[in-house]
Amino acid sequence: MASSGYKPARLFTIEQANAMLPLVRAITADLASLARDVVERRHRHALLTAGRQPKKGDPYSEELVQIEADIQRDGQRLVDYMNELKELGVEPKGAVEGLVDFPAEMDGRIVLLCWKLGESEVLHWHDLEGGYAGRQSLVAGVSHGDGTDEFSAK
């Protein structure tokens, strides 16, 4: 994701990102729980169907078809959760892990405030190219006390 062509739907301050966390946390918790479940069911389904040829009269064939349909339906629910987050202006990055980025501006460049399910507040950021592995701690005192901070909304 090159910074020159990246144009987020909106930019967040740290305060705005943290204020939105209750809603983002609720959606992300549902997303992560369902994603883990779908991954596990896909794995079990693959084990059950590996090397299996559908045969007429197979008592499990119908059940396996239903399991596959349920997995596909829940896959669409995952897409719906991701779209719900995107509509808020945030960027889901890892469904199973519960990773979400909030686009922000720092020192005249676009960065991503980074939050992971289980964290109490937005505590990290990274460059567009850095990803989760490039997370850096938000330094205490970034806020100037007058409602402004180094991360600004546009």
Chimera marker file (.cmm) of the C-alpha trace (Angstrom):
<marker_set name="trace">
<marker id="1" x="0.000" y="0.000" z="0.000" r="1" g="1" b="0" radius="0.5"/>
<marker id="2" x="1.968" y="3.019" z="-1.215" r="1" g="1" b="0" radius="0.5"/>
<marker id="3" x="1.494" y="6.212" z="0.753" r="1" g="1" b="0" radius="0.5"/>
<marker id="4" x="1.333" y="8.399" z="-2.366" r="1" g="1" b="0" radius="0.5"/>
<marker id="5" x="-1.880" y="6.816" z="-3.660" r="1" g="1" b="0" radius="0.5"/>
<marker id="6" x="-3.546" y="5.995" z="-0.362" r="1" g="1" b="0" radius="0.5"/>
<marker id="7" x="-6.580" y="8.139" z="0.433" r="1" g="1" b="0" radius="0.5"/>
<marker id="8" x="-8.514" y="7.034" z="3.528" r="1" g="1" b="0" radius="0.5"/>
<marker id="9" x="-12.223" y="7.743" z="3.866" r="1" g="1" b="0" radius="0.5"/>
<marker id="10" x="-11.494" y="9.754" z="7.010" r="1" g="1" b="0" radius="0.5"/>
<marker id="11" x="-8.698" y="10.590" z="9.409" r="1" g="1" b="0" radius="0.5"/>
<marker id="12" x="-8.875" y="10.115" z="13.175" r="1" g="1" b="0" radius="0.5"/>
<marker id="13" x="-7.227" y="11.800" z="16.121" r="1" g="1" b="0" radius="0.5"/>
<marker id="14" x="-6.180" y="9.535" z="18.985" r="1" g="1" b="0" radius="0.5"/>
<marker id="15" x="-9.139" y="10.847" z="20.982" r="1" g="1" b="0" radius="0.5"/>
<marker id="16" x="-11.593" y="10.152" z="18.149" r="1" g="1" b="0" radius="0.5"/>
<marker id="17" x="-10.228" y="6.635" z="17.695" r="1" g="1" b="0" radius="0.5"/>
<marker id="18" x="-10.540" y="5.898" z="21.406" r="1" g="1" b="0" radius="0.5"/>
<marker id="19" x="-14.045" y="7.395" z="21.525" r="1" g="1" b="0" radius="0.5"/>
<marker id="20" x="-15.116" y="5.044" z="18.727" r="1" g="1" b="0" radius="0.5"/>
<marker id="21" x="-13.576" y="1.975" z="20.407" r="1" g="1" b="0" radius="0.5"/>
<marker id="22" x="-16.723" y="0.734" z="22.216" r="1" g="1" b="0" radius="0.5"/>
<marker id="23" x="-18.513" y="0.280" z="18.878" r="1" g="1" b="0" radius="0.5"/>
<marker id="24" x="-15.409" y="-0.964" z="17.049" r="1" g="1" b="0" radius="0.5"/>
<marker id="25" x="-14.678" y="-3.376" z="19.916" r="1" g="1" b="0" radius="0.5"/>
<marker id="26" x="-18.209" y="-4.853" z="19.794" r="1" g="1" b="0" radius="0.5"/>
<marker id="27" x="-18.121" y="-5.394" z="16.025" r="1" g="1" b="0" radius="0.5"/>
<marker id="28" x="-14.543" y="-6.702" z="16.119" r="1" g="1" b="0" radius="0.5"/>
<marker id="29" x="-15.339" y="-9.146" z="18.941" r="1" g="1" b="0" radius="0.5"/>
<marker id="30" x="-18.187" y="-10.604" z="16.869" r="1" g="1" b="0" radius="0.5"/>
<marker id="31" x="-15.966" y="-10.667" z="13.782" r="1" g="1" b="0" radius="0.5"/>
<marker id="32" x="-13.049" y="-12.403" z="15.527" r="1" g="1" b="0" radius="0.5"/>
<marker id="33" x="-15.255" y="-14.981" z="17.236" r="1" g="1" b="0" radius="0.5"/>
<marker id="34" x="-17.026" y="-15.893" z="14.010" r="1" g="1" b="0" radius="0.5"/>
<marker id="35" x="-13.757" y="-15.877" z="12.031" r="1" g="1" b="0" radius="0.5"/>
<marker id="36" x="-12.121" y="-18.345" z="14.439" r="1" g="1" b="0" radius="0.5"/>
<marker id="37" x="-15.212" y="-20.548" z="14.265" r="1" g="1" b="0" radius="0.5"/>
<marker id="38" x="-15.308" y="-20.476" z="10.451" r="1" g="1" b="0" radius="0.5"/>
<marker id="39" x="-11.592" y="-21.312" z="10.227" r="1" g="1" b="0" radius="0.5"/>
<marker id="40" x="-12.086" y="-24.301" z="12.542" r="1" g="1" b="0" radius="0.5"/>
<marker id="41" x="-15.176" y="-25.525" z="10.661" r="1" g="1" b="0" radius="0.5"/>
<marker id="42" x="-13.411" y="-25.171" z="7.293" r="1" g="1" b="0" radius="0.5"/>
<marker id="43" x="-10.535" y="-27.243" z="8.640" r="1" g="1" b="0" radius="0.5"/>
<marker id="44" x="-12.855" y="-29.976" z="9.969" r="1" g="1" b="0" radius="0.5"/>
<marker id="45" x="-14.872" y="-29.978" z="6.734" r="1" g="1" b="0" radius="0.5"/>
<marker id="46" x="-11.671" y="-30.355" z="4.698" r="1" g="1" b="0" radius="0.5"/>
<marker id="47" x="-10.624" y="-33.314" z="6.864" r="1" g="1" b="0" radius="0.5"/>
<marker id="48" x="-14.033" y="-34.956" z="6.451" r="1" g="1" b="0" radius="0.5"/>
<marker id="49" x="-14.101" y="-34.522" z="2.681" r="1" g="1" b="0" radius="0.5"/>
<marker id="50" x="-10.433" y="-35.272" z="1.900" r="1" g="1" b="0" radius="0.5"/>
<marker id="51" x="-10.287" y="-38.148" z="-0.568" r="1" g="1" b="0" radius="0.5"/>
<marker id="52" x="-14.029" y="-38.663" z="-0.278" r="1" g="1" b="0" radius="0.5"/>
<marker id="53" x="-15.974" y="-39.235" z="-3.492" r="1" g="1" b="0" radius="0.5"/>
<marker id="54" x="-19.705" y="-38.443" z="-3.356" r="1" g="1" b="0" radius="0.5"/>
<marker id="55" x="-21.679" y="-41.671" z="-3.733" r="1" g="1" b="0" radius="0.5"/>
<marker id="56" x="-25.362" y="-42.218" z="-4.214" r="1" g="1" b="0" radius="0.5"/>
<marker id="57" x="-26.938" y="-43.207" z="-0.937" r="1" g="1" b="0" radius="0.5"/>
<marker id="58" x="-24.059" y="-41.853" z="1.162" r="1" g="1" b="0" radius="0.5"/>
<marker id="59" x="-25.736" y="-41.024" z="4.506" r="1" g="1" b="0" radius="0.5"/>
<marker id="60" x="-23.270" y="-38.200" z="5.215" r="1" g="1" b="0" radius="0.5"/>
<marker id="61" x="-23.332" y="-36.511" z="1.818" r="1" g="1" b="0" radius="0.5"/>
<marker id="62" x="-26.327" y="-34.298" z="2.611" r="1" g="1" b="0" radius="0.5"/>
<marker id="63" x="-24.881" y="-33.311" z="5.981" r="1" g="1" b="0" radius="0.5"/>
<marker id="64" x="-21.549" y="-32.341" z="4.403" r="1" g="1" b="0" radius="0.5"/>
<marker id="65" x="-23.358" y="-30.210" z="1.817" r="1" g="1" b="0" radius="0.5"/>
<marker id="66" x="-25.245" y="-28.464" z="4.644" r="1" g="1" b="0" radius="0.5"/>
<marker id="67" x="-22.024" y="-27.842" z="6.580" r="1" g="1" b="0" radius="0.5"/>
<marker id="68" x="-20.469" y="-26.287" z="3.475" r="1" g="1" b="0" radius="0.5"/>
<marker id="69" x="-23.538" y="-24.077" z="2.957" r="1" g="1" b="0" radius="0.5"/>
<marker id="70" x="-23.387" y="-22.947" z="6.601" r="1" g="1" b="0" radius="0.5"/>
<marker id="71" x="-19.709" y="-22.078" z="6.238" r="1" g="1" b="0" radius="0.5"/>
<marker id="72" x="-20.435" y="-20.048" z="3.095" r="1" g="1" b="0" radius="0.5"/>
<marker id="73" x="-23.297" y="-18.225" z="4.852" r="1" g="1" b="0" radius="0.5"/>
<marker id="74" x="-21.036" y="-17.372" z="7.781" r="1" g="1" b="0" radius="0.5"/>
<marker id="75" x="-18.334" y="-16.281" z="5.343" r="1" g="1" b="0" radius="0.5"/>
<marker id="76" x="-20.800" y="-13.683" z="4.083" r="1" g="1" b="0" radius="0.5"/>
<marker id="77" x="-21.474" y="-12.605" z="7.682" r="1" g="1" b="0" radius="0.5"/>
<marker id="78" x="-17.719" y="-12.032" z="8.047" r="1" g="1" b="0" radius="0.5"/>
<marker id="79" x="-17.791" y="-9.795" z="4.971" r="1" g="1" b="0" radius="0.5"/>
<marker id="80" x="-20.744" y="-7.914" z="6.474" r="1" g="1" b="0" radius="0.5"/>
<marker id="81" x="-18.847" y="-7.289" z="9.741" r="1" g="1" b="0" radius="0.5"/>
<marker id="82" x="-15.803" y="-6.077" z="7.790" r="1" g="1" b="0" radius="0.5"/>
<marker id="83" x="-17.990" y="-3.739" z="5.728" r="1" g="1" b="0" radius="0.5"/>
<marker id="84" x="-19.607" y="-2.407" z="8.910" r="1" g="1" b="0" radius="0.5"/>
<marker id="85" x="-16.148" y="-1.476" z="10.209" r="1" g="1" b="0" radius="0.5"/>
<marker id="86" x="-15.175" y="0.092" z="6.878" r="1" g="1" b="0" radius="0.5"/>
<marker id="87" x="-18.339" y="2.224" z="6.941" r="1" g="1" b="0" radius="0.5"/>
<marker id="88" x="-17.072" y="3.701" z="10.222" r="1" g="1" b="0" radius="0.5"/>
<marker id="89" x="-13.877" y="4.740" z="8.430" r="1" g="1" b="0" radius="0.5"/>
<marker id="90" x="-11.649" y="2.155" z="10.120" r="1" g="1" b="0" radius="0.5"/>
<marker id="91" x="-9.730" y="-0.600" z="8.386" r="1" g="1" b="0" radius="0.5"/>
<marker id="92" x="-10.058" y="-4.202" z="9.571" r="1" g="1" b="0" radius="0.5"/>
<marker id="93" x="-6.686" y="-5.909" z="9.112" r="1" g="1" b="0" radius="0.5"/>
<marker id="94" x="-6.977" y="-9.287" z="10.807" r="1" g="1" b="0" radius="0.5"/>
<marker id="95" x="-10.349" y="-10.902" z="11.387" r="1" g="1" b="0" radius="0.5"/>
<marker id="96" x="-9.134" y="-13.784" z="13.553" r="1" g="1" b="0" radius="0.5"/>
<marker id="97" x="-6.729" y="-11.594" z="15.547" r="1" g="1" b="0" radius="0.5"/>
<marker id="98" x="-9.127" y="-8.652" z="15.818" r="1" g="1" b="0" radius="0.5"/>
<marker id="99" x="-6.752" y="-6.091" z="14.278" r="1" g="1" b="0" radius="0.5"/>
<marker id="100" x="-8.114" y="-2.692" z="13.273" r="1" g="1" b="0" radius="0.5"/>
<marker id="101" x="-6.351" y="0.410" z="11.926" r="1" g="1" b="0" radius="0.5"/>
<marker id="102" x="-7.541" y="4.006" z="12.221" r="1" g="1" b="0" radius="0.5"/>
<marker id="103" x="-6.099" y="6.280" z="9.504" r="1" g="1" b="0" radius="0.5"/>
<marker id="104" x="-4.487" y="9.397" z="10.985" r="1" g="1" b="0" radius="0.5"/>
<marker id="105" x="-2.076" y="12.150" z="10.061" r="1" g="1" b="0" radius="0.5"/>
<marker id="106" x="1.252" y="12.639" z="11.816" r="1" g="1" b="0" radius="0.5"/>
<marker id="107" x="3.860" y="15.200" z="10.844" r="1" g="1" b="0" radius="0.5"/>
<marker id="108" x="2.108" y="15.812" z="7.521" r="1" g="1" b="0" radius="0.5"/>
<marker id="109" x="1.929" y="12.155" z="6.490" r="1" g="1" b="0" radius="0.5"/>
<marker id="110" x="-0.726" y="9.481" z="6.700" r="1" g="1" b="0" radius="0.5"/>
<marker id="111" x="-0.125" y="6.769" z="9.307" r="1" g="1" b="0" radius="0.5"/>
<marker id="112" x="-2.336" y="4.146" z="10.899" r="1" g="1" b="0" radius="0.5"/>
<marker id="113" x="-3.300" y="4.095" z="14.553" r="1" g="1" b="0" radius="0.5"/>
<marker id="114" x="-3.275" y="0.408" z="15.389" r="1" g="1" b="0" radius="0.5"/>
<marker id="115" x="-5.585" y="-1.398" z="17.828" r="1" g="1" b="0" radius="0.5"/>
<marker id="116" x="-5.969" y="-5.081" z="18.648" r="1" g="1" b="0" radius="0.5"/>
<marker id="117" x="-8.918" y="-6.766" z="20.331" r="1" g="1" b="0" radius="0.5"/>
<marker id="118" x="-8.154" y="-7.029" z="24.038" r="1" g="1" b="0" radius="0.5"/>
<marker id="119" x="-6.311" y="-3.705" z="24.236" r="1" g="1" b="0" radius="0.5"/>
<marker id="120" x="-8.062" y="-1.116" z="26.401" r="1" g="1" b="0" radius="0.5"/>
<marker id="121" x="-7.341" y="1.786" z="24.071" r="1" g="1" b="0" radius="0.5"/>
<marker id="122" x="-5.463" y="2.747" z="20.929" r="1" g="1" b="0" radius="0.5"/>
<marker id="123" x="-1.838" y="2.544" z="22.069" r="1" g="1" b="0" radius="0.5"/>
<marker id="124" x="0.154" y="2.012" z="18.855" r="1" g="1" b="0" radius="0.5"/>
<marker id="125" x="0.665" y="3.318" z="15.343" r="1" g="1" b="0" radius="0.5"/>
<marker id="126" x="2.574" y="2.257" z="12.244" r="1" g="1" b="0" radius="0.5"/>
<marker id="127" x="3.500" y="3.537" z="8.805" r="1" g="1" b="0" radius="0.5"/>
<marker id="128" x="1.360" y="2.457" z="5.884" r="1" g="1" b="0" radius="0.5"/>
<marker id="129" x="3.961" y="-0.078" z="4.828" r="1" g="1" b="0" radius="0.5"/>
<marker id="130" x="4.882" y="-1.194" z="8.365" r="1" g="1" b="0" radius="0.5"/>
<marker id="131" x="1.844" y="-3.269" z="9.252" r="1" g="1" b="0" radius="0.5"/>
<marker id="132" x="1.383" y="-4.926" z="12.626" r="1" g="1" b="0" radius="0.5"/>
<marker id="133" x="5.049" y="-5.943" z="12.787" r="1" g="1" b="0" radius="0.5"/>
<marker id="134" x="6.013" y="-2.268" z="12.530" r="1" g="1" b="0" radius="0.5"/>
<marker id="135" x="3.820" y="-1.111" z="15.417" r="1" g="1" b="0" radius="0.5"/>
<marker id="136" x="5.268" y="1.635" z="17.557" r="1" g="1" b="0" radius="0.5"/>
<marker id="137" x="4.006" y="2.792" z="20.903" r="1" g="1" b="0" radius="0.5"/>
<marker id="138" x="2.187" y="6.106" z="21.041" r="1" g="1" b="0" radius="0.5"/>
<marker id="139" x="4.362" y="8.247" z="23.282" r="1" g="1" b="0" radius="0.5"/>
<marker id="140" x="2.817" y="9.631" z="26.473" r="1" g="1" b="0" radius="0.5"/>
<marker id="141" x="2.374" y="13.349" z="26.154" r="1" g="1" b="0" radius="0.5"/>
<marker id="142" x="1.490" y="13.384" z="22.459" r="1" g="1" b="0" radius="0.5"/>
<marker id="143" x="-1.705" y="15.212" z="23.395" r="1" g="1" b="0" radius="0.5"/>
<marker id="144" x="-1.122" y="18.939" z="23.895" r="1" g="1" b="0" radius="0.5"/>
<marker id="145" x="-3.869" y="19.374" z="26.502" r="1" g="1" b="0" radius="0.5"/>
<marker id="146" x="-5.757" y="21.894" z="24.400" r="1" g="1" b="0" radius="0.5"/>
<marker id="147" x="-7.652" y="19.226" z="22.491" r="1" g="1" b="0" radius="0.5"/>
<marker id="148" x="-5.020" y="18.973" z="19.788" r="1" g="1" b="0" radius="0.5"/>
<marker id="149" x="-2.382" y="16.361" z="19.271" r="1" g="1" b="0" radius="0.5"/>
<marker id="150" x="0.188" y="15.353" z="16.701" r="1" g="1" b="0" radius="0.5"/>
<marker id="151" x="-2.414" y="13.165" z="15.016" r="1" g="1" b="0" radius="0.5"/>
<marker id="152" x="-5.009" y="15.310" z="13.316" r="1" g="1" b="0" radius="0.5"/>
<marker id="153" x="-8.324" y="14.797" z="11.591" r="1" g="1" b="0" radius="0.5"/>
<marker id="154" x="-8.967" y="16.374" z="8.214" r="1" g="1" b="0" radius="0.5"/>
<link id1="1" id2="2" r="1" g="1" b="0" radius="0.2"/>
<link id1="2" id2="3" r="1" g="1" b="0" radius="0.2"/>
<link id1="3" id2="4" r="1" g="1" b="0" radius="0.2"/>
<link id1="4" id2="5" r="1" g="1" b="0" radius="0.2"/>
<link id1="5" id2="6" r="1" g="1" b="0" radius="0.2"/>
<link id1="6" id2="7" r="1" g="1" b="0" radius="0.2"/>
<link id1="7" id2="8" r="1" g="1" b="0" radius="0.2"/>
<link id1="8" id2="9" r="1" g="1" b="0" radius="0.2"/>
<link id1="9" id2="10" r="1" g="1" b="0" radius="0.2"/>
<link id1="10" id2="11" r="1" g="1" b="0" radius="0.2"/>
<link id1="11" id2="12" r="1" g="1" b="0" radius="0.2"/>
<link id1="12" id2="13" r="1" g="1" b="0" radius="0.2"/>
<link id1="13" id2="14" r="1" g="1" b="0" radius="0.2"/>
<link id1="14" id2="15" r="1" g="1" b="0" radius="0.2"/>
<link id1="15" id2="16" r="1" g="1" b="0" radius="0.2"/>
<link id1="16" id2="17" r="1" g="1" b="0" radius="0.2"/>
<link id1="17" id2="18" r="1" g="1" b="0" radius="0.2"/>
<link id1="18" id2="19" r="1" g="1" b="0" radius="0.2"/>
<link id1="19" id2="20" r="1" g="1" b="0" radius="0.2"/>
<link id1="20" id2="21" r="1" g="1" b="0" radius="0.2"/>
<link id1="21" id2="22" r="1" g="1" b="0" radius="0.2"/>
<link id1="22" id2="23" r="1" g="1" b="0" radius="0.2"/>
<link id1="23" id2="24" r="1" g="1" b="0" radius="0.2"/>
<link id1="24" id2="25" r="1" g="1" b="0" radius="0.2"/>
<link id1="25" id2="26" r="1" g="1" b="0" radius="0.2"/>
<link id1="26" id2="27" r="1" g="1" b="0" radius="0.2"/>
<link id1="27" id2="28" r="1" g="1" b="0" radius="0.2"/>
<link id1="28" id2="29" r="1" g="1" b="0" radius="0.2"/>
<link id1="29" id2="30" r="1" g="1" b="0" radius="0.2"/>
<link id1="30" id2="31" r="1" g="1" b="0" radius="0.2"/>
<link id1="31" id2="32" r="1" g="1" b="0" radius="0.2"/>
<link id1="32" id2="33" r="1" g="1" b="0" radius="0.2"/>
<link id1="33" id2="34" r="1" g="1" b="0" radius="0.2"/>
<link id1="34" id2="35" r="1" g="1" b="0" radius="0.2"/>
<link id1="35" id2="36" r="1" g="1" b="0" radius="0.2"/>
<link id1="36" id2="37" r="1" g="1" b="0" radius="0.2"/>
<link id1="37" id2="38" r="1" g="1" b="0" radius="0.2"/>
<link id1="38" id2="39" r="1" g="1" b="0" radius="0.2"/>
<link id1="39" id2="40" r="1" g="1" b="0" radius="0.2"/>
<link id1="40" id2="41" r="1" g="1" b="0" radius="0.2"/>
<link id1="41" id2="42" r="1" g="1" b="0" radius="0.2"/>
<link id1="42" id2="43" r="1" g="1" b="0" radius="0.2"/>
<link id1="43" id2="44" r="1" g="1" b="0" radius="0.2"/>
<link id1="44" id2="45" r="1" g="1" b="0" radius="0.2"/>
<link id1="45" id2="46" r="1" g="1" b="0" radius="0.2"/>
<link id1="46" id2="47" r="1" g="1" b="0" radius="0.2"/>
<link id1="47" id2="48" r="1" g="1" b="0" radius="0.2"/>
<link id1="48" id2="49" r="1" g="1" b="0" radius="0.2"/>
<link id1="49" id2="50" r="1" g="1" b="0" radius="0.2"/>
<link id1="50" id2="51" r="1" g="1" b="0" radius="0.2"/>
<link id1="51" id2="52" r="1" g="1" b="0" radius="0.2"/>
<link id1="52" id2="53" r="1" g="1" b="0" radius="0.2"/>
<link id1="53" id2="54" r="1" g="1" b="0" radius="0.2"/>
<link id1="54" id2="55" r="1" g="1" b="0" radius="0.2"/>
<link id1="55" id2="56" r="1" g="1" b="0" radius="0.2"/>
<link id1="56" id2="57" r="1" g="1" b="0" radius="0.2"/>
<link id1="57" id2="58" r="1" g="1" b="0" radius="0.2"/>
<link id1="58" id2="59" r="1" g="1" b="0" radius="0.2"/>
<link id1="59" id2="60" r="1" g="1" b="0" radius="0.2"/>
<link id1="60" id2="61" r="1" g="1" b="0" radius="0.2"/>
<link id1="61" id2="62" r="1" g="1" b="0" radius="0.2"/>
<link id1="62" id2="63" r="1" g="1" b="0" radius="0.2"/>
<link id1="63" id2="64" r="1" g="1" b="0" radius="0.2"/>
<link id1="64" id2="65" r="1" g="1" b="0" radius="0.2"/>
<link id1="65" id2="66" r="1" g="1" b="0" radius="0.2"/>
<link id1="66" id2="67" r="1" g="1" b="0" radius="0.2"/>
<link id1="67" id2="68" r="1" g="1" b="0" radius="0.2"/>
<link id1="68" id2="69" r="1" g="1" b="0" radius="0.2"/>
<link id1="69" id2="70" r="1" g="1" b="0" radius="0.2"/>
<link id1="70" id2="71" r="1" g="1" b="0" radius="0.2"/>
<link id1="71" id2="72" r="1" g="1" b="0" radius="0.2"/>
<link id1="72" id2="73" r="1" g="1" b="0" radius="0.2"/>
<link id1="73" id2="74" r="1" g="1" b="0" radius="0.2"/>
<link id1="74" id2="75" r="1" g="1" b="0" radius="0.2"/>
<link id1="75" id2="76" r="1" g="1" b="0" radius="0.2"/>
<link id1="76" id2="77" r="1" g="1" b="0" radius="0.2"/>
<link id1="77" id2="78" r="1" g="1" b="0" radius="0.2"/>
<link id1="78" id2="79" r="1" g="1" b="0" radius="0.2"/>
<link id1="79" id2="80" r="1" g="1" b="0" radius="0.2"/>
<link id1="80" id2="81" r="1" g="1" b="0" radius="0.2"/>
<link id1="81" id2="82" r="1" g="1" b="0" radius="0.2"/>
<link id1="82" id2="83" r="1" g="1" b="0" radius="0.2"/>
<link id1="83" id2="84" r="1" g="1" b="0" radius="0.2"/>
<link id1="84" id2="85" r="1" g="1" b="0" radius="0.2"/>
<link id1="85" id2="86" r="1" g="1" b="0" radius="0.2"/>
<link id1="86" id2="87" r="1" g="1" b="0" radius="0.2"/>
<link id1="87" id2="88" r="1" g="1" b="0" radius="0.2"/>
<link id1="88" id2="89" r="1" g="1" b="0" radius="0.2"/>
<link id1="89" id2="90" r="1" g="1" b="0" radius="0.2"/>
<link id1="90" id2="91" r="1" g="1" b="0" radius="0.2"/>
<link id1="91" id2="92" r="1" g="1" b="0" radius="0.2"/>
<link id1="92" id2="93" r="1" g="1" b="0" radius="0.2"/>
<link id1="93" id2="94" r="1" g="1" b="0" radius="0.2"/>
<link id1="94" id2="95" r="1" g="1" b="0" radius="0.2"/>
<link id1="95" id2="96" r="1" g="1" b="0" radius="0.2"/>
<link id1="96" id2="97" r="1" g="1" b="0" radius="0.2"/>
<link id1="97" id2="98" r="1" g="1" b="0" radius="0.2"/>
<link id1="98" id2="99" r="1" g="1" b="0" radius="0.2"/>
<link id1="99" id2="100" r="1" g="1" b="0" radius="0.2"/>
<link id1="100" id2="101" r="1" g="1" b="0" radius="0.2"/>
<link id1="101" id2="102" r="1" g="1" b="0" radius="0.2"/>
<link id1="102" id2="103" r="1" g="1" b="0" radius="0.2"/>
<link id1="103" id2="104" r="1" g="1" b="0" radius="0.2"/>
<link id1="104" id2="105" r="1" g="1" b="0" radius="0.2"/>
<link id1="105" id2="106" r="1" g="1" b="0" radius="0.2"/>
<link id1="106" id2="107" r="1" g="1" b="0" radius="0.2"/>
<link id1="107" id2="108" r="1" g="1" b="0" radius="0.2"/>
<link id1="108" id2="109" r="1" g="1" b="0" radius="0.2"/>
<link id1="109" id2="110" r="1" g="1" b="0" radius="0.2"/>
<link id1="110" id2="111" r="1" g="1" b="0" radius="0.2"/>
<link id1="111" id2="112" r="1" g="1" b="0" radius="0.2"/>
<link id1="112" id2="113" r="1" g="1" b="0" radius="0.2"/>
<link id1="113" id2="114" r="1" g="1" b="0" radius="0.2"/>
<link id1="114" id2="115" r="1" g="1" b="0" radius="0.2"/>
<link id1="115" id2="116" r="1" g="1" b="0" radius="0.2"/>
<link id1="116" id2="117" r="1" g="1" b="0" radius="0.2"/>
<link id1="117" id2="118" r="1" g="1" b="0" radius="0.2"/>
<link id1="118" id2="119" r="1" g="1" b="0" radius="0.2"/>
<link id1="119" id2="120" r="1" g="1" b="0" radius="0.2"/>
<link id1="120" id2="121" r="1" g="1" b="0" radius="0.2"/>
<link id1="121" id2="122" r="1" g="1" b="0" radius="0.2"/>
<link id1="122" id2="123" r="1" g="1" b="0" radius="0.2"/>
<link id1="123" id2="124" r="1" g="1" b="0" radius="0.2"/>
<link id1="124" id2="125" r="1" g="1" b="0" radius="0.2"/>
<link id1="125" id2="126" r="1" g="1" b="0" radius="0.2"/>
<link id1="126" id2="127" r="1" g="1" b="0" radius="0.2"/>
<link id1="127" id2="128" r="1" g="1" b="0" radius="0.2"/>
<link id1="128" id2="129" r="1" g="1" b="0" radius="0.2"/>
<link id1="129" id2="130" r="1" g="1" b="0" radius="0.2"/>
<link id1="130" id2="131" r="1" g="1" b="0" radius="0.2"/>
<link id1="131" id2="132" r="1" g="1" b="0" radius="0.2"/>
<link id1="132" id2="133" r="1" g="1" b="0" radius="0.2"/>
<link id1="133" id2="134" r="1" g="1" b="0" radius="0.2"/>
<link id1="134" id2="135" r="1" g="1" b="0" radius="0.2"/>
<link id1="135" id2="136" r="1" g="1" b="0" radius="0.2"/>
<link id1="136" id2="137" r="1" g="1" b="0" radius="0.2"/>
<link id1="137" id2="138" r="1" g="1" b="0" radius="0.2"/>
<link id1="138" id2="139" r="1" g="1" b="0" radius="0.2"/>
<link id1="139" id2="140" r="1" g="1" b="0" radius="0.2"/>
<link id1="140" id2="141" r="1" g="1" b="0" radius="0.2"/>
<link id1="141" id2="142" r="1" g="1" b="0" radius="0.2"/>
<link id1="142" id2="143" r="1" g="1" b="0" radius="0.2"/>
<link id1="143" id2="144" r="1" g="1" b="0" radius="0.2"/>
<link id1="144" id2="145" r="1" g="1" b="0" radius="0.2"/>
<link id1="145" id2="146" r="1" g="1" b="0" radius="0.2"/>
<link id1="146" id2="147" r="1" g="1" b="0" radius="0.2"/>
<link id1="147" id2="148" r="1" g="1" b="0" radius="0.2"/>
<link id1="148" id2="149" r="1" g="1" b="0" radius="0.2"/>
<link id1="149" id2="150" r="1" g="1" b="0" radius="0.2"/>
<link id1="150" id2="151" r="1" g="1" b="0" radius="0.2"/>
<link id1="151" id2="152" r="1" g="1" b="0" radius="0.2"/>
<link id1="152" id2="153" r="1" g="1" b="0" radius="0.2"/>
<link id1="153" id2="154" r="1" g="1" b="0" radius="0.2"/>
</marker_set>
